[in-house]
Amino acid sequence: SLENQAGTALSLSDVDRRGLVLGLALHDKGKASIEAGDMQAALGELLLAEESFGLVAPAVLEGIDNLAMLLLDIVWCCYKLRDVSRLGVASERLAAARTMLARAHGPQQERLRLLHGGFSPEQAIYVRLELLEGVVAFLSGEAAAAATHLAAAHARWQRLQLSPAALLQLAEMGYGQLEAQRALRFSGSDLAAAVDFLTAQRQREQERRAERRQQREWLREREAFGKTPSGKFVDQAPLQQLCQLGYGRALAAEALRAADNDGQVALDVLGDPVRRGALQLVLIAQQMLEEEQGPQTVKASRVRRLTAMGFKEKAARVALKAAGNSIAGALEQLQAMGDEARELDAAAAGDEAAAAAAAPAAAAAAAAAAAAGVAAAAANVDASASQQQAAGGDPTEAMQEDQPRAAAAESAQRAAERLPASAGRRRRRRSGRSSSSSFGDEGVDNEMEDELISAVRGKQGPQTVKASRVRRLTAMGFKEKAARV
């Protein structure tokens, strides 16, 4: 964002903002070329910067001195290049620069003094202006005007000279040379005023740094909240208002996001227990997804770039979130971890592979257990019928009494028949390497039961919640698994 000398953000239109940003960038590039000694390239870049500033509204340029500084640099390049053909244009540019400085700083620099708390502004700008005006006047044949401007430049230059003793005292106080020189020039070589100026400047810089840090944190936070249905980010002002009412920040942000930044609608949603519960379920689902796959708010294109480098997706997502979606920062995070991220991912992949390898065994075990259950149920039915017949009873009654168990056994058998054929093939391949099977052992049955329960939970959600309340939530339109979670 663009700020004035007081650090206040400027409110500009898109056209003015683009013109200012481009003009400032070209001006900086031109100054770099001047420092490098390439005056010809610098002049071309500075002239392009002047054209960019021409796109900005005059009312915006009246409050800043950037264009005046640019005009001084252009005239300086013309002087260094000995370009006499631009002498008339240089005179016009210097006159415009003086007018702009007087409008921006005040005729006697009173606006700068007010801005800097009574301190005098730097005089180097006006030394350059007077010097260039004297040079142009001399080359134009105006000897009297040239002498006046050069004398004024010399007087201002003398006021810029600093006392070595004052600089040494400030250095002993812990201030750097550059900031000490600037403070003494701003305060007219008054040591006490210079110390006050340095203290105020450091405090202001700390405040600006804190504000910028908070702004960066908010930008990352609003990106994590996601965009509204209309494609906008969550507004900060209504979010703060909802948080002040006692609602959690994440819950309030989700309500605002769903309400398309309408604060009143979001407040109505949060005041309704049913709709508030639905938002909480959404947040819980997002949290579970992040725990399983990593942060979901990072940019997918950058995740793909990192995974293409050999990093696993979850590690890449975690690193990108920690680095604020910066590829360079994420790479530093991953490199700082060394092989740890890859080892963790490899272990997870090994667990998945082991689970995949164990799944056919569990399925085969379930099939064997189901078949054994069917056989046992049939044997129980036959034995019960024989006992009933020996006692003189009707075997049909015994069969009717055992009918529920037989039906359960048939259901288990049907479930076993629906198991993938690959499970049987894999089990048969492993049976060639193993000389014995322990499907009938109690420990294996318990293990199979745990695996089957885990599979059901993974597909349908927790099974220990009350079914009546699950039905109430599904009747409201929620999915069964989400309601169970």
N, C-alpha and C positions, 0 to 999 in steps of 0.2 A: 504494500500500500504506500501511497505518497503522503508525506508529512511536511508540514511547514517547519520553520526554525524552532518553534516551541514544542515540536513533537506531536502536534495535533493532526489527525488524519484529515485529508482534504476530500470533500465530496465533489466529484467531477463527473461529467458525462463521459460516455464511452469514447467519443471522438476526441475530447480534450485529453482524456487519460492516455489514449494511444499516441497523440501528438507529443505530449510531455514525456512519456516514457521513451519514445523513439528519439526525441531531441536530446534528452539527457544521456542516453546510451551513446549516441553519435558524438556528443560533446566529450564524454569521457574517453572515447576512442581517439578523438582528435588531440586531447591533452596528452595521451600516452604517446602519440606520434611526435608531438612537440618535444617531450622529454627524450625521445629516442633520436631527435635531430632531423627527422624527416619532415621538413616544413611543407613540402609540396603535397604530400599525402595528407598531412594535418589540415591544410587549407581546404582541400576537397571534402574531407569529413566534416569540418566545421561549417562549410557552406550548406551541406546536406542537413546538418542539425538546425541551421537557421530556417531552412524550408519547413522542417518538421514543426518547429515552434510557430511557424506561420499558420498552421492548422488549428492552433489553440485559440479560444475566444480571447479577445483583448482584455476583458474583465478579469480573467484568470491570471493573465500575465502581469497585471498591474500590481498584484500583491506579492510577486516573487522577483528575485534579482538574477535568476539563472540566465535569462536572455541577455541582460546587460553584461554579465561575465563572458558570455559567448561572443558578443560583439568585440569586447576587448581582446579576446584571443585571436579573432579573425584579423583585426588590425595589426596585432603583434606579428602574426605570420606574414602579412603583406610587407611589414617593415623588414623582417629578417630576409625575405626573398628579394628585397630591393625592387618591388613591383610598383613603379611610379604611376603606371596606368590606373591603378586602383586608388590613387591619392584622394580624388574627389569623393569616391564612395567611402573611403576610410574616415574622412571628416564627417560625413553624414552619420556613419555608424557610431562615432564617438559622441556626437551630439545626442543621438538617440539613447546611448548608454547612460549619459549623464542625466537625461530626463527620467529614465527608468529608475536609476538609483535614487534620485531625489523623491520619486513617487513611492518607492518601496521602503526607503530608509527614513524619509523626511528630509526637508531642506537642510537642517542642521543635524541630521542623524538622530533626531529625537525619538523616532519610532524604534530604532535599534537600542537606544538607551533604556527606553521603557521595556522593551522585550527582555533585555539582559539585566533588569533590576538596577538601573542607574549606572551600570558600567559603560564606558566608552567603547564603541565598536572598533574592530580592527581597521587600521588605516592603510593597509597594503593595497586594497582595491583602489583607493583614491590616489595613492602614489602612482600606480600604473596608469590611471586615467589622466592625471596631470602630465605625466611624462610623455605619453603617447600624443596628447593634445599639443604639447610643446614641439615634439618632433614633426608632426603634420604641419603645424603653423610655420616652422622653420623651413620645411621643404616647399611650402606654398609661398614663401617670400615674406611672411608676416613676422618680422624680427621682434617687434614689441610684444606681440601676443605670445610668441614663443618664449621670450625671456620671462614673462609673467607666469606662464604655466610651469616652466622649469624651476623657477624660484619656489613656487608653491609645492612642487613635488619634492624639492630638497628639504623644505621645512617639515613636511610630513614625514619624510624619511628619517630626519633627525629625531623626531618624536618616537619613532619605532626602535631606536637604539636603547638597549637595556643595560642596566647596571650589573656587572659581573658579581658584585657582592649580594645583590638581591637574588640572582639566580642561584648562588651558592647556598643561601639561607633556605630557599625553597627546596633545593636538592637534599639538604640535611633533614628537612621535614618529611622526606620520602616521595616527593613529587618528581616526575620525569622531566627531562629537559624541554621537550616540546610543549607539554601542558603548562610548564612554568613560564615559558616565553609567551605563550598565548595569554595566560592570566595577567602577566605584567603589562602586556600591550592593551588588553581590555581595560585594565584598571589605571592606566596612565602611570605605570611604574610605582604605584602605591602598594607596598608590601602587604599591609593589613587587608586592603581591599582585594588584593590578589588571592590571599588565603581564603577570604570569604567566597570569592568567585569559584575557586577550585572546589571548596566544600559543597557549594550549591550545585556545581556541575556534576560532581560524583554522585550526589544524591539523586539528581535528575536522571542520570544515566542508569542507576540502579532501578529506578521506577520504570524507566522505559524498557529495560531488560526484563523486568518482572511482567510487564504488560504484554510484551512480545511472547514470552514463554507461555503465559496464560492463553494468548490467542492461538499459538501453535497447538496447545493441548486441546483447546476447544475444536479446532479444525479436525484433529484426529478423532475426537469424541463424536462429533456430528457425523463423520464418515462411518463410524462404527454403528451409529443409530440407524443408518440407512436413509433412503429417500422416500418421500411421500408418494401417493399415487400420481400426483402431477409432476413428479420428477424433481422436487425441491428438497433441500436439506431441512432438518428440524430447526425452527427458529429458537434463538437463545432466550429472547425476552419472555415469551409465554412459558418456556420450560422453567425458567427461574421462578416465575410466579406459582406454578404448580408445585415446585419443590418447597417453596415457602409455606404452602398449605399443608405440608407434611407428607406428601407422596414421595415414594422412592424415585430417584433420578431416572433409572432405567425404565421403570413402569410409566412415569410421566412422559418420557421421550417416546415410548411405544404408542401411548395414547395420542400424542400429538402427531406422530407419523401417520397413524391410521386415520386421524381426523383431518389430514391435510393442513396442519398448522392452525386449525380453528381452535382457539383456546377454550371457548365455551363448550363446544362439542366434546373436546377431550375431557373437560371437567365433568360433563354429564356421564361420560363413559366410566370415569373413575368413581363416580358416585353410585353407580349401579353395581351391586355385588356380583351379579352374574357376568356382566360384561368385563368387569375388572378381573374376575377369575379367569375369563377366557384370555385376557392379555397376559396374565401370569403364566398360564399354560404355554403360550407362545414363547415367553422368555425362557421357561424351563426347557422347552424343546430346543431352542437355540443354544442354550448352555450345554445340553447333552450332545448336540451335534458338534459343538466346538471341542468338547472333551474327547470326542471320538475322532474327529478329522482335523482339528486345529481351527484357528480363527477363520471365520467366513467373510470378514469384512475387507480382507486384503484383495488386491487386484489379481484377477485370475490370470491375466497375461503375464504378470511378473512371477506368479507361482509356476506357470509353465516354463518360463525361462530358467528358473532355478532347478526345476525337476529335469530339464534337458541337460543341465550340468552334472547330473548324477545325484542330486540331493532328493530325498524322499519328500512327498507332498506335505506331510504333517510338520516335519522339521522346517520346510520352506515357509509354510504359513506362520509358524511361531516366530521365525526369524524376521519375516517381513513385518509382522505386527510390532515387534520390539523395535524395529528400525524405522517405523513410520512409513511403510511402503517404499522404502528406498532400497534399490537393488544393491548398491554399494554397501550400505549399512547392513543389509541382510547377509551379504557375503562375509563381512567382517564377523558377524555373529556366528555364522556357521563355521568359519575358519577358526574362530576362537574356541569353539567346541571340539575342534579336531575331528577324530573319528568317532566321537561319542554319539553324534546324531546318527551316523550310518550304522553304528553298532546297535543302537536302540531300535532303529528301523529294521535292521537285519534280525534282531531278536523277535520283534513283532512279526516279521514275515515268517520266521521259523515257527513261532507259535501258531500262526495261521496255517502253515503247511502241516504242522503236527495235528492241528484240529481237523484239517481236511483229510489227512491220512487216517485219523481215528474215526471219522464220520462213517466210512463204509463198515468198519468193524462194529461200531455201535449199531448201525442199521442191521447188520447181519445178526448181531446178538439179539436185537429186538425181535427179528424175525424168528430166530430159534426159540426165544422165550415165549413168543406168541404161539408158535406151533406146539411147544411143550405145554402151554396153558390149555390149548385146545384138546390135546391128548389127555391131559389130566382131567379136564372137565368131562370128556366122554367116558373115561374110566370111572369117574365118580358116579356119573349117571347110570352106567351099567351095573356097578356094584350096588348102588342104592336100589335099582330095580330088582336085582337078584335077592337082596335082603328082604325087600317087601314081598316078593313072591314066596320066599321061604317062610315068611311069617304069616302067609295066607292073605296078604293084602293085595291091593290092585297095583300092579307096576305102573299103570298110567298116572296114578296120583303122585308116585315118587318122581316120575319124569316131569310132571307139571311143577313140582316143588323145586326141582333143579333147573327149570327152564331159564330163569334169569341168568344163572351162571353160564349155562350153555350159550345163551345169546351173547353174553360178554365175551366168551371164548371165540365165538364166530366173528364178532366185531374185530377182535384182536387179530384173528387169522386174515380177515379181509385187509386190515391195515398192513399186515406183513406182506400180503400179496402185492400191495401197491408200492412197495419199496423198489428203488431203481435196480435194474438188473445188474448195473455196474457194481453195486455193493456186493452182490453174490459172487461176481467174477473176481473182484479184488480179494474177497475173503478166501476164495478157492486158491488164488495165487499165493496168498500168505500161508494157507494151510499146507502147501507143499514144503514151506520152509519150517513149519512148526509141526512137531510130531504129536502134540496133544492139544486139546481145546478144553477150556474151563468155563464154557457158557453156563453150565449148570451151577457154578459156585455162587454162593450168596454175595460175596464181595463184588463180583462182576455184575450181578443183577442190580446191586445198589448203584454201581457206577453207571450202568445203562439208564437207570431211573433218573439219576442226576442229569445225564446228558439229554434225555428226552424232556425233562422239565425245563432245562436251560433253552432248548430249542423252542419250546412252546412260549416261554417268556420272551424270547427274542422276536417271535413272530406276532404275538398277541398282546404283549405287555405284562405287567405284574398280575399274578393270579390270586393274590391274597387280599385284594380290595373287595368291598361289598358289591355283589352283583346288582343289587337294587339301585345303588347309587350310580353304577356304570350305566344302567339302563336309563336313568334320569338324564345323564349327560348326553348319551347318544340320541335321546329323544329331542335334545336341543339342537342337534345337527353336528355334534362333534364326532370324530372317528373314535372307534372303540379303543384302539391302542393309546391314543392321546389321552382319552378319558382315564384309562387305567394308570397311565404315568402320572 
